[in-house]
Amino acid sequence: MSPLRAFTYFAVFLLLLGYYVIVEREAPLSEAAATPVPKRWLDVAAVDVAGVLLRAGPAELQVRKSEGRWYVSGPLQQPIPADLVPSLLDSLLATEPVEILGKVGDRLAEFGLDRDERSIELSTDDGRLVKVRLGYSNPARTAVYASVAGSDEVALLGLNVDYYFTLGISGVTGESRVRHEA
């Protein structure tokens, strides 16, 4: 290879390297900055939750946080796992919904959300109360329909939410199956 050809290849390499450093490396940063942060489905942080109330028909499980620990108020038929509430809050608040179906208007009954049969109420340190209604499982049985009380927006939440809800309510009812299916 002649020195002229080697110099030409080296010059082309330097030009391509300069293009990459100047143009390509800045593009992802500017695209990321231009992308708006998506609005969270539930505007509550787990650290702000002071109390949780699980309801399935007449059965209720109420837990309160005191000095960083969760305490059950009310009689239990079976013990509940110590990590139940943190796991429920993590699956409900820290994990994005599988899908947000949007506003469904008067079609809440199609998703099992027209009645307050199963719900999770979160009370925050600042006194806010957020109630999430749980409905039917989706046809593939991989998620559960949910909506915030007072809203007709429906989201699909992962089955972990339903699992931890059922586990908590089973501590009150003594039943291992309290799911709501179509």
C-alpha positions in Angstrom: 0.0 0.0 0.0 1.3 3.4 -0.9 1.8 6.1 1.6 -0.7 8.3 -0.3 -3.4 5.6 -0.1 -2.8 5.1 3.7 -3.0 8.8 4.3 -6.3 9.0 2.3 -7.8 6.2 4.4 -6.6 7.9 7.6 -8.1 11.2 6.5 -11.5 9.6 5.7 -11.4 7.9 9.1 -10.8 11.2 10.8 -13.6 12.9 8.9 -16.1 10.1 9.8 -15.0 10.1 13.4 -15.5 13.9 13.6 -19.0 13.5 12.0 -19.9 10.9 14.6 -18.7 12.9 17.6 -20.3 16.1 16.5 -23.6 14.9 14.9 -24.5 11.4 16.0 -23.6 11.6 19.7 -25.7 14.8 20.2 -28.8 13.5 18.4 -30.0 11.1 21.2 -29.5 13.8 23.8 -31.5 16.4 21.9 -34.3 13.8 21.2 -34.4 12.8 24.8 -34.6 16.4 25.9 -37.5 17.0 23.5 -39.5 14.0 24.6 -42.0 15.0 27.3 -42.0 12.9 30.5 -45.2 10.8 30.4 -47.8 11.5 33.1 -48.0 8.8 35.6 -51.3 6.9 35.8 -51.5 7.4 39.5 -50.0 10.5 40.9 -49.0 9.0 44.2 -45.6 8.0 45.4 -45.3 4.9 47.6 -43.4 6.8 50.3 -46.3 9.2 50.7 -48.9 6.5 51.4 -49.9 6.4 55.0 -52.7 3.9 54.8 -54.2 1.3 52.5 -57.7 -0.1 52.6 -58.5 -3.2 50.5 -62.2 -4.0 49.9 -63.8 -7.0 48.3 -67.5 -6.9 48.9 -68.1 -6.8 52.6 -64.5 -7.9 53.4 -62.0 -5.1 54.3 -58.3 -5.1 55.2 -57.0 -1.8 56.6 -53.4 -1.2 57.2 -51.6 1.9 58.5 -48.0 2.9 58.4 -46.4 3.9 61.7 -42.7 4.6 62.2 -42.0 3.1 58.8 -43.8 -0.2 59.5 -47.2 -1.4 58.3 -49.8 -2.5 60.9 -53.1 -4.3 60.3 -56.2 -2.9 62.0 -59.0 -5.4 62.3 -59.3 -9.1 62.8 -57.5 -11.5 60.5 -58.5 -15.1 59.7 -55.0 -15.9 58.3 -51.7 -14.1 58.7 -50.6 -11.9 55.8 -47.0 -11.7 54.6 -45.0 -8.9 56.1 -44.0 -7.6 52.6 -47.6 -7.6 51.3 -48.2 -3.8 51.4 -44.8 -2.8 50.1 -45.2 -5.3 47.3 -48.7 -4.1 46.5 -47.7 -0.5 46.4 -44.7 -1.3 44.3 -46.8 -3.2 41.7 -49.5 -0.5 41.8 -47.4 2.7 41.9 -43.9 2.0 40.7 -44.8 -0.1 37.7 -46.3 1.5 34.6 -49.6 0.0 33.5 -49.5 -2.6 30.8 -51.7 -0.4 28.7 -53.9 2.7 29.2 -57.1 2.1 27.3 -58.2 5.7 27.8 -61.7 7.1 28.5 -64.4 4.5 28.0 -67.4 6.7 28.9 -70.4 4.6 30.0 -68.8 1.3 29.1 -67.2 0.6 32.5 -69.4 -2.5 32.9 -67.5 -4.2 30.1 -64.4 -4.1 32.2 -66.1 -5.0 35.5 -65.6 -1.5 36.8 -69.2 -0.3 37.1 -69.5 -1.5 40.8 -67.3 -0.9 43.7 -66.9 -4.6 44.3 -63.1 -4.6 44.6 -61.1 -1.6 45.4 -57.8 -0.3 46.8 -57.9 3.0 48.7 -54.7 4.8 49.3 -54.5 7.6 51.9 -51.5 9.9 51.8 -49.6 11.8 54.4 -51.1 15.0 53.2 -54.7 13.7 53.5 -55.4 12.8 49.9 -57.5 9.7 49.2 -57.0 7.8 45.9 -59.4 4.9 45.2 -58.5 2.4 42.5 -61.3 0.0 41.4 -60.2 -3.4 40.1 -62.3 -5.1 37.5 -62.2 -8.2 35.3 -59.0 -9.9 34.1 -58.3 -9.3 30.5 -59.1 -12.2 28.0 -55.5 -13.5 28.0 -55.6 -13.5 31.9 -52.3 -11.5 32.0 -53.6 -8.3 33.5 -56.5 -6.8 35.3 -58.7 -3.8 34.3 -58.6 -0.8 36.7 -59.8 2.7 37.0 -59.5 5.5 39.5 -62.8 6.3 41.2 -64.5 9.3 39.6 -62.8 8.7 36.3 -63.8 6.7 33.2 -60.2 6.2 32.1 -59.3 2.4 32.2 -55.9 0.9 32.4 -54.6 -2.6 32.3 -52.4 -3.4 35.4 -50.2 -6.4 35.7 -51.5 -9.4 37.5 -49.2 -8.7 40.5 -51.7 -6.0 41.6 -54.5 -8.6 41.6 -52.3 -11.2 43.2 -51.3 -9.0 46.2 -54.9 -7.7 46.5 -56.2 -11.3 46.7 -53.5 -12.3 49.1 -54.5 -9.4 51.4 -58.2 -10.0 51.3 -57.7 -13.7 51.8 -56.2 -12.8 55.2 -59.6 -11.4 56.2 -62.0 -13.8 54.5 -59.9 -17.0 54.9 -60.7 -17.7 51.2 -57.9 -18.1 48.7 -60.0 -17.0 45.7 -61.7 -13.6 45.6 -61.1 -12.7 42.0 -63.7 -11.0 39.9 -64.1 -12.5 36.5 -66.4 -12.0 33.6 
